[in-house]
Amino acid sequence: MALLKDLVDETLGKLKNYHFEDVDISAEQKQLIAQSIVRGNVTIKDNSFLIETSPNHFVIMPFQYISLAKICFPLACQLKETFDFIFSEIEPVAAKDLIDLQRDHGKCSDYPLLWNIINELNGEKKENVTFLVEDTNYNKGFSNTNRNAFRSKTDLLSAFILNVVPLTTVSNSFFGDFIAGLTEKKEIYSKILDNIVIKDDTLDLNNCNCYLEIPLVTELSTDNSIKLLGQLLANEKAKKGSYAIHYFGLKYGKFITENNISSKTIIDAAFEADPAFGSSHYDTELSKGIAVYRLAKKDGFEKLSFSHGTSFEEYNQEEKPESPFVPKFDQIIYYGVPGSGKSHTINEKVKDVPADQKMRVVFHPEYSNADFVGQILPKIEDGIDYRFKAGPFSRILKKALKNPDKQYYLIIEEINRGNAAAIFGELFQLLDRDKNGWSQYIIDNIDINAFIRSKDDTYSDKIIPPEVEIGGSSFTENKGIKLPPNLSILATMNTSDQNVFTLDNAFQRRWEMILVENKFKDTPEETDQKNAIIASGKVTWGKFQEHINALIGEKTSSIGMSSMEDKRLGCWFVKAEKNAISKDIFAEKVLKYLWDDAFKFCREEVFNLEDKNTTLESIISKFKADTTDNCWNIFKDTSFVNEVTG
């Protein structure tokens, strides 16, 4: 018994070099084939079979279909064997499970009746049944159109084969029926097909001197990859039209194939992301693009290269020593508790960088890929024209490419406050950098490309030259986008904010993660902050912060909530003015934070509550009203006061 998935790959591999050459068929073979076509009246012609499906309605089945049948026959035989088992052992017991699984794109293990049968199987038989039941690329469902009854074995087998074989003519259903019939009459197979010779007319690639380079997406930065794929596809179609669906299937085919994602689920996600996306039947078109990727891979064209025969590493060895770009870059996320000094750390790092060489953005829940990269907007210039208006990413990238001898910085504040995976979109691929600072992978983005070739630094020009010189080298309309080594990306991330998005591991691993420690440094500025007096009393900010953070650590252990550790007060949670922190600022910022956030689940253990109805308002009022050190009696533990007052 052979594995179905291997037979599918083997069949696709043979089909890739099949060019529908003429086939010599004997008179005896023609008669046997005509007898095997069960639908319609068959007339044998010089190079085809003429099938009268109804009076004066004909379908032509060319002789080349016979050689196609020989290619597909091993797959068809294994399909028949597997379908026979499904119909005899599974369909009588778990028919509804089969229909529901296909409809919901589920897994066999999610359906108890079905899984009880399959789990008892061993080896290749178990793999084949599981593959056929769960597959949605070639098996389009066990039920008929009314979703209540099973399709016939012949119909299912024929449909599966036709989803593998690239036939688009009206005669394709006759081909499906023909090969399904051959599996029932193997005794005539040898008489029909044994002497058919299939020519392998492989193209001599050694004589090719031009190759089309297409970036392949291998990883997406999100746990919900289907939703993100849908968003990206909807955006691509909106920008480039329906042919973008085929191109999308080619570009994302590797990721989709390796993660066993069905094209229909991606189309459904695209329709959900943008109701204007269009037909729900686009899954067929997406499947075609994915199939092109698979054929290209079989032909050996899936390579990490920038020119034929040159690996990425070799390419870098050849090009980068002569590169005019500054060979220095950082890609860092600074993380820590609120007020620990993350933004301050970045400011210190870039304080000597000229303003026009750095750009700062803030992510938030409403921030989108269009805001970050750019979007098509109306521009009034001798009338109304629609142009690409570049976002901060595209603008800083263009500056870096145009000025390779200068270092540029894109600063992202609160990177996890927005949906970073959706905001970056396909730019996620660019975050993988080589040792020289260049993106290891390129992406194709016609809008960014056109903007880089434009003279305008905000919009794309109305008329754009197909080729310009950027950074000392040619930049053409076909050039892919990648990050140069003179562009650094620095970001901040709070570890305790509520209602923020999680950065998954695939996204985080592309950054250097640096914890900004929550402690005062030995500098005059930080010493002044640490010793700042609160509310004109004797308690310093450093002493109070130390006490509260120790209390948070204690409650973290006693309550068992590890997330409380991230609620600690940062050294710069409030900033002192003239070595003091006013009572009003302290009350409205610090006390509110401790009440609403840090000690939300254990207020009665931290604050002196008069009764269960005590509110934040009463706590703040009591603190403000008392002008002595007794104002700290709003807390149960006032040891930090005693330490400074004796």
C-alpha positions in Angstrom: 0.0 0.0 0.0 1.4 3.4 -1.0 0.8 6.7 0.9 -1.8 8.9 -0.8 0.0 12.1 -0.1 3.2 10.7 -1.7 1.2 9.6 -4.8 -0.3 13.1 -5.1 3.1 14.6 -5.0 4.4 12.0 -7.5 1.5 12.6 -9.8 2.0 16.4 -9.7 5.7 15.9 -10.3 5.0 13.9 -13.5 2.4 16.3 -14.7 4.8 19.3 -14.5 6.7 18.2 -17.6 3.7 16.9 -19.5 2.9 19.0 -22.5 -0.1 17.1 -24.2 2.0 15.6 -26.9 0.3 13.5 -29.6 -0.3 9.8 -28.6 -0.3 6.8 -31.0 -3.2 4.5 -30.1 -4.0 1.2 -31.9 -7.4 0.5 -33.3 -8.0 -2.2 -30.6 -7.1 0.3 -27.9 -9.4 2.9 -29.3 -12.3 0.4 -29.3 -11.6 -0.6 -25.7 -11.5 3.1 -24.6 -14.7 3.9 -26.4 -16.4 1.0 -24.6 -15.0 2.4 -21.3 -16.8 5.7 -21.8 -20.1 5.1 -20.2 -21.9 8.4 -20.9 -23.2 9.3 -24.4 -22.7 7.8 -27.8 -19.0 7.6 -28.8 -17.6 8.1 -32.2 -13.8 7.5 -32.8 -12.1 10.3 -34.7 -8.5 10.7 -36.0 -7.2 12.3 -32.8 -10.1 12.3 -30.4 -13.3 10.7 -29.2 -16.5 12.6 -30.1 -19.1 12.0 -27.4 -22.8 12.9 -28.1 -24.1 13.8 -24.6 -27.6 14.7 -25.9 -29.1 15.2 -29.4 -26.8 17.6 -31.3 -24.7 18.3 -28.2 -21.1 17.0 -28.4 -18.0 16.9 -26.2 -14.5 16.1 -27.5 -12.1 14.0 -25.5 -8.6 14.1 -27.1 -6.3 11.1 -27.2 -3.9 12.9 -25.0 -6.3 12.2 -22.1 -5.2 8.6 -22.3 -1.6 9.4 -21.4 -2.9 11.6 -18.6 -4.8 8.6 -17.4 -1.6 6.5 -17.3 0.0 9.2 -15.1 -2.9 9.3 -12.7 -3.7 5.6 -12.6 -1.6 4.6 -9.5 -3.1 7.4 -7.5 -6.6 6.5 -8.7 -6.2 2.9 -7.6 -5.1 3.9 -4.1 -8.0 6.3 -3.9 -10.4 3.5 -4.9 -9.0 1.3 -2.2 -9.3 4.0 0.5 -12.8 5.1 -0.6 -13.9 1.4 -0.6 -12.9 1.2 3.1 -14.6 4.5 4.0 -17.8 3.5 2.3 -17.8 0.0 3.8 -16.5 0.6 7.4 -17.0 4.3 8.2 -20.0 5.7 6.2 -22.6 3.3 7.8 -21.5 4.3 11.3 -20.2 7.9 11.1 -21.6 9.5 8.0 -22.6 12.7 9.8 -19.1 13.0 11.3 -17.5 12.8 7.8 -19.8 15.5 6.4 -19.4 17.8 9.4 -15.6 17.4 9.5 -15.3 18.4 5.8 -17.7 21.3 6.3 -15.9 22.6 9.4 -12.3 21.8 8.1 -11.8 19.7 11.3 -9.6 16.9 12.4 -10.5 13.2 12.7 -9.7 13.2 16.4 -12.4 15.8 17.1 -15.2 13.4 16.1 -15.5 10.4 18.5 -17.4 7.9 16.3 -15.0 8.5 13.4 -11.9 8.5 15.4 -12.8 5.2 17.2 -12.7 3.5 13.8 -9.6 5.3 12.3 -7.6 5.0 15.5 -7.8 1.2 15.3 -6.0 1.2 11.9 -2.3 0.8 11.6 0.5 2.3 9.4 -0.2 3.4 5.8 -3.9 2.6 5.9 -4.5 4.9 8.9 -2.5 7.7 7.2 -4.4 7.3 3.9 -7.8 7.3 5.5 -6.9 10.3 7.7 -5.4 12.2 4.7 -8.4 11.6 2.5 -10.9 12.5 5.2 -9.2 15.7 6.4 -7.9 16.9 3.0 -9.7 20.0 1.6 -7.4 20.8 -1.3 -8.4 17.9 -3.5 -11.4 16.3 -1.7 -14.1 19.0 -1.7 -16.6 17.1 0.5 -18.4 13.8 1.0 -21.9 15.2 0.8 -23.9 16.3 -2.2 -25.3 19.8 -2.7 -28.2 19.4 -0.3 -25.7 18.5 2.4 -27.7 15.4 3.5 -26.7 12.6 1.3 -23.3 11.0 0.4 -21.8 11.4 -3.0 -21.0 8.2 -4.9 -17.5 6.6 -4.8 -17.1 7.3 -8.5 -18.1 10.9 -8.1 -15.7 11.4 -5.2 -12.8 9.6 -6.9 -13.4 11.5 -10.2 -13.6 14.8 -8.4 -10.3 14.2 -6.5 -8.4 13.3 -9.7 -9.8 16.4 -11.5 -8.5 18.6 -8.6 -5.0 17.2 -9.2 -5.0 17.2 -13.0 -5.0 20.7 -14.6 -8.0 20.2 -17.0 -10.4 23.1 -17.5 -12.5 22.0 -20.5 -16.0 20.7 -20.4 -14.7 17.2 -21.2 -12.8 17.0 -17.9 -15.7 15.2 -16.2 -15.5 12.5 -18.9 -11.9 12.1 -18.1 -12.7 11.7 -14.4 -15.3 9.1 -15.1 -13.0 7.3 -17.5 -10.1 6.9 -15.0 -12.6 6.0 -12.2 -14.0 3.3 -14.5 -10.5 1.9 -15.2 -10.0 1.3 -11.4 -13.1 -1.0 -11.6 -11.8 -2.8 -14.7 -8.1 -3.3 -14.1 -8.0 -6.2 -16.4 -8.3 -3.9 -19.4 -5.9 -1.4 -18.0 -2.8 -3.2 -19.5 -4.5 -3.5 -22.9 -5.2 0.2 -23.1 -2.3 1.9 -21.3 0.7 -0.4 -21.2 2.1 0.6 -24.6 1.4 4.3 -24.2 4.7 6.2 -24.0 4.8 9.5 -22.2 7.4 11.8 -23.4 9.3 13.7 -20.7 10.0 16.9 -22.5 11.9 18.7 -19.8 13.1 22.2 -20.6 16.9 22.6 -20.7 17.3 25.2 -17.9 21.0 25.5 -18.7 20.2 27.7 -21.6 18.0 30.1 -19.5 19.6 33.4 -18.6 16.6 35.2 -17.0 14.7 34.1 -13.9 11.7 35.5 -12.0 12.5 36.0 -8.3 9.5 35.9 -6.1 9.7 36.2 -2.3 8.1 33.3 -0.4 6.6 33.9 3.0 7.7 31.2 5.4 6.4 32.5 8.7 3.7 34.8 10.0 3.9 36.7 13.3 0.5 35.7 14.9 -1.2 32.7 16.5 -4.2 33.3 14.2 -2.4 33.0 10.9 -5.7 32.3 9.0 -7.1 35.7 10.0 -3.9 37.5 9.1 -3.8 35.7 5.7 -7.3 36.8 5.1 -6.5 40.4 5.9 -3.4 40.4 3.7 -5.3 38.8 0.8 -8.2 41.3 1.0 -5.7 44.1 0.9 -3.8 42.7 -2.1 -7.0 42.2 -4.1 -8.2 45.7 -3.3 -4.9 47.1 -4.5 -4.2 44.9 -7.5 -7.4 43.2 -8.7 -8.5 39.6 -8.9 -5.2 38.4 -10.4 -3.6 39.2 -7.1 -5.3 36.1 -5.7 -3.2 33.8 -7.9 -0.1 35.7 -7.1 -0.9 35.6 -3.4 -1.3 31.8 -3.6 2.2 31.6 -5.2 3.8 33.9 -2.7 2.2 32.4 0.4 2.0 28.8 -1.0 4.9 27.6 1.0 3.4 28.7 4.4 -0.1 27.5 3.4 1.2 24.1 2.3 3.5 23.5 5.2 0.8 24.4 7.7 -2.0 22.5 5.9 -4.3 25.5 5.6 -7.2 25.2 3.2 -7.7 27.9 0.6 -11.4 28.1 1.5 -10.7 29.1 5.1 -8.4 31.9 3.8 -11.1 33.1 1.4 -13.6 33.1 4.2 -11.2 35.1 6.4 -10.7 37.6 3.5 -14.4 38.1 3.1 -14.8 38.6 6.9 -12.0 41.2 6.8 -13.5 43.0 3.8 -17.1 42.3 2.8 -16.3 43.9 -0.6 -13.8 41.2 -1.2 -16.2 39.4 -3.6 -17.0 35.9 -4.5 -16.7 33.1 -2.0 -15.7 30.8 -4.9 -12.3 32.5 -5.1 -10.9 29.5 -3.2 -10.5 27.8 -6.6 -8.4 30.7 -7.9 -6.3 30.8 -4.7 -5.7 27.0 -5.1 -4.4 27.6 -8.6 -1.7 30.0 -7.2 -0.8 27.5 -4.5 -0.5 24.7 -7.2 1.9 26.9 -9.2 4.1 27.2 -6.1 4.1 23.4 -5.6 5.0 22.8 -9.3 7.8 25.4 -9.1 9.1 23.7 -5.9 9.1 20.3 -7.7 11.1 21.9 -10.5 13.7 22.9 -8.0 13.2 26.6 -8.0 12.6 27.1 -4.3 16.0 28.6 -3.4 17.2 31.4 -1.2 18.9 33.3 -4.0 19.2 36.7 -5.7 20.7 35.5 -9.0 20.6 32.1 -10.6 23.2 29.8 -9.1 24.2 32.3 -6.3 23.2 31.6 -2.8 22.1 34.4 -0.4 25.3 34.1 1.5 27.5 34.2 -1.7 25.4 37.2 -2.9 26.2 39.0 0.3 29.9 38.1 0.1 30.0 39.6 -3.4 28.0 42.7 -2.9 28.4 43.9 0.7 32.1 44.7 0.9 31.5 47.4 -1.8 28.3 48.6 -0.2 28.2 52.3 0.7 25.7 51.6 3.6 26.7 52.1 7.2 27.3 48.5 8.5 25.5 49.1 11.8 21.9 48.4 12.9 19.9 47.7 16.0 16.5 46.0 16.2 15.6 46.1 19.9 12.5 46.0 22.0 13.0 47.6 25.4 10.5 46.2 27.9 9.8 46.7 31.5 7.2 48.0 34.0 5.5 51.4 33.5 7.9 54.2 34.3 11.1 52.1 34.3 12.7 54.4 31.7 12.2 52.6 28.4 11.6 55.7 26.3 14.3 57.6 28.3 16.7 54.8 27.3 15.9 55.2 23.7 16.1 59.0 23.9 19.6 58.7 25.4 20.7 56.4 22.6 19.6 58.7 19.8 20.0 62.1 21.5 22.9 63.0 19.2 21.1 61.8 16.0 19.7 64.7 13.9 15.9 65.1 13.9 15.6 64.3 10.2 17.3 60.9 10.8 14.8 59.5 13.3 11.0 59.0 13.2 8.7 58.1 16.1 5.3 56.4 16.0 3.0 55.2 18.7 1.0 52.0 18.2 -2.5 51.8 19.5 -5.6 49.6 18.9 -6.8 51.7 16.0 -3.4 52.0 14.3 -3.3 50.0 11.1 -1.0 48.7 8.3 -2.2 51.6 6.1 -1.2 54.1 8.8 2.2 52.5 9.2 3.1 51.7 5.6 0.9 54.1 3.6 -2.4 54.2 1.6 -4.0 55.5 -1.5 -5.5 58.9 -0.8 -6.9 61.8 -2.9 -4.3 64.6 -3.7 -5.4 68.0 -5.0 -3.0 68.9 -7.8 -4.5 70.3 -11.0 -7.7 68.5 -9.9 -8.1 65.5 -7.7 -5.8 62.6 -8.2 -5.4 59.5 -6.1 -1.8 58.8 -5.0 0.0 56.6 -2.5 0.6 58.6 0.7 3.6 57.1 2.5 3.4 56.2 6.2 6.3 56.6 8.6 7.8 53.2 7.7 8.0 54.0 4.0 9.3 57.5 4.6 12.1 56.5 6.9 13.0 53.5 4.6 13.3 55.8 1.6 15.5 58.2 3.5 17.8 55.3 4.6 18.1 54.0 1.1 18.8 57.4 -0.4 21.5 58.2 2.2 23.5 55.1 2.8 26.2 56.9 4.8 23.8 58.1 7.5 22.2 56.1 10.3 18.4 56.2 10.6 16.1 55.2 13.4 12.4 54.2 13.4 11.2 54.4 17.0 7.9 52.5 17.9 6.4 53.5 21.3 4.0 51.0 22.9 4.5 48.3 20.3 2.2 45.9 22.0 -0.6 48.4 22.4 -1.6 47.9 18.7 -1.9 44.6 16.8 1.7 44.5 15.7 1.2 41.4 13.5 -1.5 43.1 11.5 0.3 46.5 11.5 3.5 45.0 10.1 1.7 42.6 7.8 4.1 41.2 5.2 6.8 43.6 6.5 7.3 41.0 9.2 9.4 39.1 6.7 11.9 41.9 6.6 12.8 41.7 10.3 15.1 38.7 9.7 18.5 40.4 9.2 21.8 38.9 8.1 25.1 39.7 9.8 25.5 42.7 7.5 22.2 44.2 8.5 20.2 43.5 5.3 16.9 41.7 5.4 17.4 38.1 4.6 14.1 38.0 2.7 12.5 40.5 0.3 8.9 41.4 -0.2 7.1 42.7 -3.2 5.2 45.9 -2.6 4.5 48.0 -5.7 3.3 51.0 -3.6 6.5 51.3 -1.5 8.6 50.6 -4.6 6.9 53.4 -6.6 7.3 55.8 -3.6 11.0 55.1 -3.4 11.4 55.9 -7.1 9.4 59.2 -6.7 10.9 62.7 -6.1 8.1 63.7 -3.6 8.9 62.7 0.0 5.2 62.3 1.0 3.3 61.1 -2.0 4.1 58.9 -5.0 4.7 61.0 -8.1 2.1 61.1 -10.9 4.7 60.0 -13.4 7.4 57.7 -12.0 10.5 56.7 -14.0 10.9 52.9 -14.3 14.5 53.1 -12.9 16.3 55.6 -10.6 19.6 55.6 -8.8 19.2 55.2 -5.1 22.1 54.9 -2.7 24.6 54.6 -5.4 22.8 51.7 -7.2 20.0 51.2 -9.6 16.4 50.8 -8.2 14.0 49.5 -10.8 10.2 49.0 -10.7 10.7 45.3 -10.3 13.0 45.5 -7.3 11.9 43.9 -4.1 11.8 45.7 -0.7 14.3 45.0 2.1 15.7 46.8 5.1 19.2 48.3 4.7 21.8 48.1 7.4 21.6 51.8 8.2 18.0 51.6 9.4 17.5 50.6 13.0 14.2 49.9 14.7 13.8 50.6 18.4 10.6 49.8 20.3 9.2 50.0 23.8 6.8 47.5 25.4 5.1 47.8 28.8 4.8 44.4 30.5 1.8 45.3 32.7 -0.6 47.3 30.5 -4.2 46.1 30.3 -6.1 45.6 27.0 -2.9 45.2 25.0 -2.0 42.7 22.3 0.4 39.8 22.9 3.6 39.6 20.9 4.0 36.0 19.9 7.3 34.2 20.0 7.7 34.3 16.2 7.6 38.1 16.3 9.7 38.5 19.4 12.6 36.2 18.3 13.4 38.6 15.4 14.2 41.3 18.0 16.9 41.8 20.6 14.9 41.9 23.8 16.4 44.2 26.5 14.9 44.5 30.0 15.0 48.0 31.4 15.7 47.3 35.0 13.5 49.1 37.5 16.2 50.6 39.7 17.8 54.0 40.0 21.1 54.5 38.3 24.0 56.4 39.8 23.6 59.6 37.9 22.7 63.1 39.2 19.4 63.1 37.4 18.3 59.7 38.8 19.6 60.5 42.3 17.5 63.6 42.4 14.4 61.6 41.3 15.1 59.0 43.9 15.4 61.6 46.7 12.5 63.7 45.7 10.2 64.5 48.6 6.5 63.6 48.3 3.9 66.0 49.5 6.3 68.3 51.3 6.8 65.7 54.0 9.8 63.5 54.8 9.0 60.4 52.6 11.1 60.2 49.5 9.9 58.8 46.2 12.7 56.2 46.3 11.7 54.9 49.7 8.0 54.8 48.9 8.6 53.1 45.6 10.9 50.5 47.2 8.3 49.8 49.9 5.4 49.4 47.5 7.3 47.2 45.0 8.3 44.9 47.9 4.6 44.8 48.9 3.6 43.9 45.3 6.2 41.1 45.4 4.7 39.8 48.7 1.1 39.9 47.4 2.3 38.1 44.2 3.4 35.1 46.2 0.4 35.1 48.7 -2.3 35.6 46.1 -0.6 33.4 43.4 -1.0 36.0 40.6 2.3 36.1 38.8 1.1 39.0 36.6 1.2 41.3 39.7 5.0 41.4 39.5 4.6 43.6 36.3 2.4 46.1 38.3 5.5 47.5 40.1 6.0 51.2 40.2 8.7 52.3 37.8 11.4 54.7 38.9 9.9 57.4 36.6 6.2 56.5 37.1 5.9 60.2 38.2 8.5 62.7 37.4 9.8 65.0 40.2 9.8 68.8 39.6 12.5 70.7 41.6 13.2 67.7 43.8 9.6 67.3 44.8 6.4 65.5 43.9 3.3 67.4 44.7 0.5 65.8 46.8 -2.0 66.3 44.0 0.1 64.6 41.3 0.9 61.8 43.7 -2.7 61.2 44.7 -4.2 61.4 41.2 -1.5 59.3 39.5 0.1 57.0 42.0 -2.8 56.3 44.4 -5.2 55.9 41.5 -2.9 53.4 39.9 -2.4 51.4 43.1 -6.2 51.3 43.8 -7.4 50.6 40.2 -4.6 48.3 39.0 -1.8 47.1 41.2 -3.9 46.1 44.2 -7.2 45.8 42.5 -7.7 42.3 43.9 -6.4 42.8 47.4 -7.3 46.4 48.4 -8.4 45.4 51.9 -5.0 44.0 52.6 -3.1 47.2 51.6 -5.4 50.2 52.3 -7.0 51.1 55.6 -10.6 50.8 54.5 -13.2 52.2 56.9 -15.8 49.8 55.6 -16.5 47.8 52.5 -18.0 50.9 50.8 -14.7 52.8 50.9 -13.9 54.3 47.5 -10.9 55.7 45.8 -12.4 59.1 46.1 -12.5 58.9 49.9 -8.9 57.6 50.0 -7.6 60.5 47.9 -9.6 63.0 49.8 -8.3 61.8 53.1 -4.7 61.8 51.8 -5.0 65.4 50.5 -6.7 66.7 53.6 -4.1 65.7 56.1 -1.1 68.0 56.0 1.1 65.9 58.3 2.8 62.6 57.9 -0.4 61.0 59.2 -1.6 61.3 55.6 0.2 58.0 55.0 -2.3 56.2 57.4 -4.4 55.5 54.3 -2.1 52.4 54.1 -2.1 49.6 56.6 1.7 49.2 56.5 3.4 52.6 57.2 6.8 51.2 58.0 8.3 53.3 55.2 7.2 56.4 57.0 8.8 55.3 60.3 12.1 54.6 58.6 12.5 58.3 57.6 10.8 60.0 60.5 12.2 57.8 63.3 
